[in-house]
Amino acid sequence: MINQKHDLLSIRRQCNILGIWRSNIYYNAHQSNVESTLANEIRDLWVEMPIYGYRRITAELHRKGYDVNHKHVLRLMRDMHIQALYPKPKTSVRNTAHKIYPYLLRDLSITKPNHAWATDITYIKMSQGFVYLTSLIDLHSRFIIGWGLSNTLDETFCEEALSRAFQYGKPEIINSDQGSQFTSEAWTSYLIKNNIKISMDGKGRWADNIIIERFWRTLKHEHIANFIKIHTFLRLPE
């Protein structure tokens, strides 16, 4: 290995001993700097527009004057473990055979803890696939009462999360979407048995459950994403 600050041997002498061209030393250093600069530019573009994939990032780099092809950009993005954010897997699939309950929270003034809870399911992308997270949030305190993780979308993990949440109290109302996990006989009968009113978002009305949707956005984009990609956000030395 060449030591550019050797006290006794000059770079030329070290190259002669190793049988390599002196120009290779400076070429490799230059290439390393170019790669780091390009990688940092890609990272900055992706942080600004996380929906961009390697082709759109390549187009943006061309506009900035970089002479680079999409294969090179794709390789660097893979090395940095970054990729475009894309639509999530469908976590709420309605079963038309299940009963749908009305939405009870419209114009309702929620005045105390355990007045109304909301629940939903989201996904978390892992290196080998997805895991699914369900949570229950108190709509007055905005406190997460219970949660559960599963690698499948069966209804059991939602019921287990609900059972654990009951250790802290029981709400008057629980609101959910119309996904099959929350319209199932097991879920609805469990709520009825515990004297809890069932509320469901209108079809396509994601805003009816806006508080837990905001919680998902904060959790995934600010906490989980930062944890998984912590090394990605560190700039490379130039």
C-alpha positions in Angstrom: 0.0 0.0 0.0 1.3 3.4 -0.9 2.1 5.8 2.0 2.0 9.3 0.6 3.7 10.7 3.8 6.5 8.2 4.1 9.6 9.8 5.7 12.2 7.8 3.7 10.6 6.7 0.4 9.1 9.1 -2.1 5.8 8.1 -3.9 7.9 7.6 -7.1 10.3 5.2 -5.3 7.4 3.3 -3.7 5.7 2.9 -7.1 9.0 1.6 -8.6 9.3 -0.9 -5.8 5.7 -2.1 -6.2 5.9 -2.0 -10.0 2.9 0.3 -10.6 2.5 3.5 -12.5 2.6 6.6 -10.4 -0.3 8.2 -12.2 -2.6 5.4 -10.9 -2.3 6.8 -7.4 -3.7 10.1 -8.4 -6.3 8.6 -10.7 -7.8 6.4 -8.0 -7.9 9.3 -5.5 -9.7 11.4 -8.1 -12.2 8.6 -8.9 -12.9 8.2 -5.2 -13.7 11.9 -4.8 -15.9 11.8 -7.9 -17.9 8.8 -6.5 -18.3 10.4 -3.1 -19.5 13.7 -4.6 -22.0 11.9 -6.9 -23.2 9.7 -4.0 -23.8 12.8 -1.9 -25.7 14.5 -4.7 -27.9 11.4 -5.1 -28.6 11.3 -1.4 -29.5 15.0 -1.3 -31.9 14.5 -4.3 -33.5 11.5 -2.7 -34.0 13.2 0.7 -35.6 16.1 -1.1 -37.8 13.9 -3.3 -38.0 10.4 -1.7 -40.6 9.3 -4.4 -37.8 9.5 -7.1 -36.4 6.3 -8.3 -33.0 5.8 -10.0 -34.2 6.9 -13.5 -35.7 10.2 -12.3 -32.7 10.9 -10.1 -30.5 10.2 -13.2 -32.5 12.8 -15.1 -32.1 15.3 -12.3 -28.3 14.7 -12.3 -28.2 15.3 -16.0 -29.9 18.7 -15.5 -27.2 19.5 -12.9 -24.5 18.7 -15.5 -23.4 15.3 -14.3 -22.4 12.8 -17.1 -23.7 9.6 -15.6 -25.9 6.7 -16.7 -28.8 5.2 -14.8 -26.9 1.9 -14.2 -24.3 3.8 -12.3 -26.9 5.7 -10.3 -28.8 2.5 -9.5 -25.6 0.8 -8.2 -24.8 3.8 -5.9 -28.4 3.9 -4.6 -28.2 0.1 -3.8 -24.9 0.7 -2.1 -26.5 3.4 0.1 -29.7 1.2 0.6 -32.0 3.9 -0.7 -34.9 3.5 -3.0 -38.1 5.3 -4.1 -41.0 5.3 -1.7 -43.9 3.6 -3.5 -47.6 2.8 -2.7 -47.9 0.4 0.3 -49.3 -3.1 0.1 -53.1 -3.1 0.6 -53.6 -3.6 4.3 -57.4 -2.9 4.3 -59.3 -5.4 2.1 -63.0 -5.4 2.6 -64.9 -8.6 2.9 -68.3 -8.0 1.3 -69.9 -10.8 3.4 -69.2 -8.9 6.6 -71.5 -6.3 8.2 -70.4 -2.7 7.9 -71.1 -0.3 10.8 -71.8 3.4 10.5 -69.2 6.1 11.3 -69.9 7.5 14.7 -67.3 10.2 15.2 -68.6 12.9 12.8 -69.2 16.1 14.8 -68.6 14.2 18.0 -66.8 16.2 20.7 -64.3 13.8 22.4 -64.0 15.2 25.9 -62.2 12.6 27.9 -59.8 9.7 27.8 -61.4 6.4 26.8 -64.2 8.2 25.1 -63.1 7.0 21.7 -60.2 5.0 20.4 -59.1 4.5 16.8 -57.2 1.5 15.3 -55.6 0.7 12.0 -52.9 -1.5 10.3 -49.8 -0.3 8.5 -46.8 -2.1 7.0 -43.1 -1.8 7.7 -40.7 -2.8 4.9 -37.9 -5.1 5.9 -35.0 -6.4 3.9 -36.8 -9.8 3.5 -40.4 -8.5 3.0 -43.0 -6.8 5.2 -44.2 -6.9 8.7 -47.6 -5.5 9.7 -48.2 -3.2 12.7 -51.5 -2.5 14.3 -52.1 0.1 16.9 -54.9 1.6 19.1 -54.8 5.3 19.9 -56.9 7.2 22.4 -58.3 10.1 20.4 -58.4 12.4 23.4 -54.9 12.0 24.8 -53.3 10.8 21.6 -51.7 8.0 23.6 -51.0 4.6 22.0 -53.0 2.2 24.2 -51.9 -1.0 22.5 -50.1 -2.4 19.5 -49.1 -5.7 17.8 -46.8 -7.0 15.1 -47.3 -9.9 12.6 -45.8 -11.1 9.4 -49.4 -11.9 8.1 -52.6 -10.0 7.8 -54.7 -12.4 9.8 -57.1 -10.9 12.3 -55.5 -12.6 15.4 -52.8 -10.1 16.0 -55.4 -7.2 16.0 -57.5 -9.0 18.6 -54.4 -9.7 20.8 -53.4 -6.0 20.6 -57.0 -5.1 21.7 -56.9 -7.5 24.6 -53.6 -6.0 25.8 -55.0 -2.5 25.4 -57.9 -3.4 27.7 -55.4 -3.6 30.6 -55.4 0.3 30.6 -59.2 0.8 30.2 -62.0 0.3 27.8 -63.4 3.0 25.4 -67.0 3.8 24.7 -66.3 3.7 20.9 -63.6 2.1 18.7 -63.3 3.4 15.1 -61.6 1.5 12.3 -61.6 1.2 8.6 -63.7 -1.4 6.7 -60.8 -3.9 6.4 -61.7 -7.6 6.9 -59.8 -7.7 10.2 -62.1 -5.2 11.7 -65.4 -6.4 10.2 -64.8 -10.0 11.1 -67.2 -11.8 13.4 -64.5 -12.4 16.0 -63.5 -8.7 16.2 -67.0 -7.2 16.2 -68.5 -9.8 18.6 -65.5 -9.1 21.0 -66.4 -5.4 21.0 -70.1 -6.0 21.5 -69.4 -8.4 24.3 -67.4 -5.6 26.0 -70.2 -3.0 25.5 -68.1 -1.0 23.0 -69.8 0.9 20.1 -68.4 0.0 16.7 -67.6 2.9 14.3 -66.1 2.5 10.8 -64.8 4.9 8.3 -66.8 5.6 5.2 -65.6 3.7 2.0 -62.6 5.6 0.7 -62.7 8.1 3.6 -59.2 7.7 5.0 -59.6 11.2 6.5 -62.2 9.8 8.9 -59.3 8.2 10.8 -56.9 11.1 10.3 -55.3 11.0 13.8 -53.9 7.5 13.5 -52.9 8.2 9.8 -50.8 11.1 11.1 -49.3 8.8 13.7 -48.3 6.3 11.0 -46.7 9.1 9.0 -44.7 10.3 12.0 -43.7 6.8 13.1 -42.6 5.6 9.6 -41.1 8.7 8.1 -39.4 10.2 11.1 -38.6 7.3 13.4 -38.4 4.0 11.6 -37.0 5.4 8.4 -34.3 7.3 10.3 -33.4 4.3 12.3 -33.1 2.0 9.3 -31.3 4.5 7.1 -29.1 6.2 9.7 -25.9 5.5 7.8 -27.5 6.7 4.6 -28.0 10.2 5.9 -24.3 10.6 6.8 -22.5 12.4 4.1 -19.5 10.6 2.6 -16.1 12.3 2.9 -15.1 14.2 -0.3 
